[in-house]
Amino acid sequence: MNCNYTIKDMPKEERPREKLYKYGPKMLSNSELLAIIIRTGSKKNTALELSNRVLSLDQSGLEFLSQSSLEELMAVEGIGRCKAAQILSAIELGKRLAAYNKQDSLQITSPLDVVNLLMEEMRNFKKEYFKIIMLNIKNKIIAINDISIGSLNSSIVHPREVFIDAIKRSSASIILTHNHPSGDPTPSREDIAVSKRLYECGELLGIKVLDHIIIGNNKYISLKEKNLI
């Protein structure tokens, strides 16, 4: 094996960056796009080979990569802290862009609208993420905020943290949502208790809690539809 082999040794028309210049990013494979992000290879592997190794960490490929940690990426020989940071930054930018495009002027008319907006982001989280969706008087999204990470309970999900931005942004109403890493969206007693507590706080503040939607793996439950709040 030639340990000094680099992308520059490839035919020019096959190099990822040159292919992008000529054909545009849509014509590149996932590994080629990732190779452009990490820029350089290691002593043993080209950037393209490193990219293939990263994408082979799990059978789900990009799906796994979208939830990977700094430590998981750095476990690949040749991927140091800098390269791992570049990959995670590109992934996060893509997520934010996708969320911005989806939520821009989106009107929420049913729980399914929320599910379509957040399912792909939240169904693979390895921890519970609790979010609120802030809405104006026409039920159009103002913003989506992360409130807490971890098992849902009344000490973590405090009304102050839930409503502070909703008050600042003059929200007419909010929708609560969180995921179950198990994939089963069945609400726990704590889920229901927290929901009722926040619903009551919203009534006092004049910011109605419209629903609490629990997201599993391609499944969801609306506590409003189940008459649990």
URDARA-V819470 format. One record per residue. N is the residue number from 1. SS is DSSP state (~ for helix, > for strand, _ for the rest). OMEGA is omega in radians with two decimals (999 if undefined). NEAR is the number of other C-alpha atoms within 8 Angstrom. Layout:
BEGIN
n=N ss=SS omega=OMEGA near=NEAR
n=N ss=SS omega=OMEGA near=NEAR
END
This chain:
BEGIN
n=1 ss=_ omega=3.12 near=2
n=2 ss=_ omega=-3.07 near=4
n=3 ss=_ omega=-3.13 near=7
n=4 ss=_ omega=-3.14 near=6
n=5 ss=_ omega=3.14 near=8
n=6 ss=_ omega=3.10 near=10
n=7 ss=~ omega=3.13 near=9
n=8 ss=~ omega=3.10 near=7
n=9 ss=~ omega=3.11 near=6
n=10 ss=_ omega=3.01 near=8
n=11 ss=_ omega=-3.01 near=7
n=12 ss=~ omega=-3.09 near=7
n=13 ss=~ omega=-3.14 near=6
n=14 ss=~ omega=-3.14 near=8
n=15 ss=_ omega=-3.05 near=11
n=16 ss=~ omega=-3.09 near=11
n=17 ss=~ omega=3.14 near=7
n=18 ss=~ omega=3.09 near=10
n=19 ss=~ omega=3.11 near=13
n=20 ss=~ omega=3.12 near=11
n=21 ss=~ omega=-3.01 near=7
n=22 ss=~ omega=-2.99 near=6
n=23 ss=~ omega=-3.09 near=8
n=24 ss=_ omega=-3.04 near=9
n=25 ss=~ omega=-3.10 near=7
n=26 ss=~ omega=-3.10 near=5
n=27 ss=~ omega=-3.12 near=8
n=28 ss=_ omega=3.07 near=11
n=29 ss=_ omega=3.10 near=6
n=30 ss=~ omega=-3.12 near=6
n=31 ss=~ omega=3.11 near=10
n=32 ss=~ omega=3.10 near=11
n=33 ss=~ omega=3.13 near=11
n=34 ss=~ omega=3.11 near=11
n=35 ss=~ omega=3.10 near=14
n=36 ss=~ omega=-3.14 near=10
n=37 ss=~ omega=-3.08 near=9
n=38 ss=~ omega=2.93 near=11
n=39 ss=_ omega=-3.05 near=7
n=40 ss=_ omega=3.09 near=7
n=41 ss=_ omega=3.09 near=14
n=42 ss=_ omega=3.11 near=8
n=43 ss=_ omega=-3.05 near=7
n=44 ss=_ omega=-3.01 near=8
n=45 ss=_ omega=3.02 near=13
n=46 ss=_ omega=3.10 near=12
n=47 ss=~ omega=-3.14 near=15
n=48 ss=~ omega=3.10 near=13
n=49 ss=~ omega=3.09 near=9
n=50 ss=~ omega=3.13 near=13
n=51 ss=~ omega=3.10 near=12
n=52 ss=~ omega=3.13 near=9
n=53 ss=~ omega=3.10 near=9
n=54 ss=~ omega=-3.11 near=10
n=55 ss=~ omega=3.13 near=11
n=56 ss=_ omega=3.14 near=8
n=57 ss=_ omega=-3.12 near=7
n=58 ss=_ omega=-3.10 near=7
n=59 ss=_ omega=-3.10 near=6
n=60 ss=_ omega=3.04 near=6
n=61 ss=_ omega=-3.08 near=10
n=62 ss=~ omega=3.14 near=7
n=63 ss=~ omega=3.09 near=7
n=64 ss=~ omega=-3.10 near=10
n=65 ss=~ omega=-3.10 near=9
n=66 ss=_ omega=-3.14 near=7
n=67 ss=_ omega=-3.05 near=8
n=68 ss=_ omega=-3.13 near=8
n=69 ss=_ omega=3.09 near=7
n=70 ss=~ omega=-3.09 near=10
n=71 ss=~ omega=3.14 near=6
n=72 ss=~ omega=3.12 near=8
n=73 ss=~ omega=-3.11 near=11
n=74 ss=~ omega=3.08 near=12
n=75 ss=_ omega=3.08 near=7
n=76 ss=_ omega=3.14 near=9
n=77 ss=_ omega=-3.11 near=6
n=78 ss=_ omega=3.08 near=11
n=79 ss=_ omega=3.12 near=12
n=80 ss=_ omega=-3.11 near=8
n=81 ss=~ omega=-3.09 near=8
n=82 ss=~ omega=3.14 near=7
n=83 ss=~ omega=3.12 near=9
n=84 ss=~ omega=3.12 near=12
n=85 ss=~ omega=3.11 near=9
n=86 ss=~ omega=-3.14 near=10
n=87 ss=~ omega=-3.11 near=11
n=88 ss=~ omega=3.12 near=10
n=89 ss=~ omega=3.13 near=8
n=90 ss=~ omega=3.13 near=9
n=91 ss=~ omega=-3.12 near=9
n=92 ss=~ omega=3.10 near=8
n=93 ss=~ omega=3.11 near=8
n=94 ss=~ omega=3.12 near=8
n=95 ss=~ omega=-3.11 near=9
n=96 ss=~ omega=3.12 near=8
n=97 ss=~ omega=3.13 near=8
n=98 ss=~ omega=-3.14 near=8
n=99 ss=~ omega=3.14 near=9
n=100 ss=~ omega=-3.13 near=8
n=101 ss=~ omega=-3.10 near=7
n=102 ss=~ omega=-2.99 near=8
n=103 ss=~ omega=-3.08 near=10
n=104 ss=_ omega=3.10 near=7
n=105 ss=_ omega=3.14 near=6
n=106 ss=_ omega=3.10 near=8
n=107 ss=> omega=3.14 near=8
n=108 ss=_ omega=-3.13 near=10
n=109 ss=_ omega=-3.12 near=6
n=110 ss=_ omega=3.08 near=6
n=111 ss=~ omega=-3.12 near=10
n=112 ss=~ omega=3.08 near=6
n=113 ss=~ omega=3.11 near=9
n=114 ss=~ omega=-3.14 near=10
n=115 ss=~ omega=3.13 near=10
n=116 ss=~ omega=-3.12 near=8
n=117 ss=~ omega=-2.95 near=10
n=118 ss=~ omega=-3.05 near=8
n=119 ss=~ omega=-3.06 near=11
n=120 ss=~ omega=3.13 near=8
n=121 ss=~ omega=-2.90 near=8
n=122 ss=~ omega=-2.99 near=11
n=123 ss=_ omega=-3.11 near=14
n=124 ss=_ omega=3.11 near=9
n=125 ss=_ omega=-3.13 near=11
n=126 ss=_ omega=3.06 near=5
n=127 ss=_ omega=3.08 near=9
n=128 ss=_ omega=3.05 near=13
n=129 ss=> omega=3.12 near=13
n=130 ss=> omega=-3.10 near=13
n=131 ss=> omega=2.93 near=12
n=132 ss=> omega=3.04 near=13
n=133 ss=> omega=-3.14 near=13
n=134 ss=> omega=-3.05 near=14
n=135 ss=> omega=3.04 near=14
n=136 ss=_ omega=-3.06 near=12
n=137 ss=_ omega=3.11 near=8
n=138 ss=_ omega=-3.12 near=6
n=139 ss=_ omega=3.03 near=10
n=140 ss=> omega=-3.05 near=11
n=141 ss=> omega=3.02 near=15
n=142 ss=> omega=-3.14 near=10
n=143 ss=> omega=3.04 near=8
n=144 ss=> omega=-3.07 near=9
n=145 ss=> omega=2.93 near=7
n=146 ss=> omega=-3.13 near=8
n=147 ss=> omega=-3.11 near=11
n=148 ss=> omega=3.05 near=9
n=149 ss=> omega=-3.11 near=8
n=150 ss=_ omega=-3.12 near=8
n=151 ss=_ omega=-3.06 near=6
n=152 ss=_ omega=2.99 near=10
n=153 ss=_ omega=-3.00 near=9
n=154 ss=_ omega=3.12 near=8
n=155 ss=_ omega=3.13 near=5
n=156 ss=_ omega=-3.11 near=8
n=157 ss=_ omega=-3.12 near=12
n=158 ss=_ omega=-3.14 near=8
n=159 ss=~ omega=-3.14 near=8
n=160 ss=~ omega=-3.14 near=6
n=161 ss=~ omega=-3.11 near=9
n=162 ss=~ omega=-2.96 near=11
n=163 ss=~ omega=-3.02 near=9
n=164 ss=~ omega=-3.14 near=8
n=165 ss=~ omega=3.10 near=8
n=166 ss=~ omega=3.09 near=12
n=167 ss=~ omega=-3.13 near=8
n=168 ss=~ omega=-3.08 near=7
n=169 ss=_ omega=3.12 near=7
n=170 ss=_ omega=3.14 near=7
n=171 ss=_ omega=3.08 near=14
n=172 ss=_ omega=-3.11 near=11
n=173 ss=> omega=3.08 near=13
n=174 ss=> omega=3.00 near=15
n=175 ss=> omega=3.09 near=12
n=176 ss=> omega=3.06 near=13
n=177 ss=> omega=2.99 near=12
n=178 ss=> omega=-3.09 near=13
n=179 ss=> omega=2.98 near=14
n=180 ss=_ omega=-3.12 near=13
n=181 ss=_ omega=3.11 near=12
n=182 ss=_ omega=-3.09 near=6
n=183 ss=_ omega=-3.13 near=11
n=184 ss=_ omega=-3.07 near=10
n=185 ss=_ omega=-3.13 near=13
n=186 ss=_ omega=-3.09 near=6
n=187 ss=_ omega=3.05 near=9
n=188 ss=_ omega=3.08 near=6
n=189 ss=~ omega=3.13 near=6
n=190 ss=~ omega=3.08 near=10
n=191 ss=~ omega=-3.09 near=10
n=192 ss=~ omega=-3.13 near=12
n=193 ss=~ omega=3.12 near=8
n=194 ss=~ omega=-3.13 near=11
n=195 ss=~ omega=-3.13 near=10
n=196 ss=~ omega=3.12 near=9
n=197 ss=~ omega=-3.13 near=8
n=198 ss=~ omega=3.08 near=10
n=199 ss=~ omega=-3.14 near=11
n=200 ss=~ omega=3.10 near=8
n=201 ss=~ omega=3.12 near=9
n=202 ss=~ omega=3.11 near=12
n=203 ss=~ omega=3.13 near=10
n=204 ss=~ omega=-3.08 near=7
n=205 ss=~ omega=-3.08 near=6
n=206 ss=_ omega=3.07 near=7
n=207 ss=_ omega=-2.99 near=12
n=208 ss=> omega=3.00 near=10
n=209 ss=> omega=-3.04 near=13
n=210 ss=> omega=-3.04 near=9
n=211 ss=> omega=2.93 near=12
n=212 ss=> omega=-3.07 near=13
n=213 ss=> omega=3.12 near=13
n=214 ss=> omega=-3.06 near=15
n=215 ss=> omega=3.03 near=19
n=216 ss=_ omega=3.12 near=14
n=217 ss=_ omega=-3.07 near=11
n=218 ss=_ omega=3.05 near=8
n=219 ss=_ omega=3.07 near=9
n=220 ss=> omega=3.02 near=11
n=221 ss=> omega=3.04 near=12
n=222 ss=> omega=-3.14 near=11
n=223 ss=_ omega=3.08 near=13
n=224 ss=_ omega=3.13 near=10
n=225 ss=_ omega=3.14 near=7
n=226 ss=_ omega=-3.12 near=7
n=227 ss=_ omega=-3.14 near=6
n=228 ss=_ omega=2.97 near=7
n=229 ss=_ omega=999 near=9
END
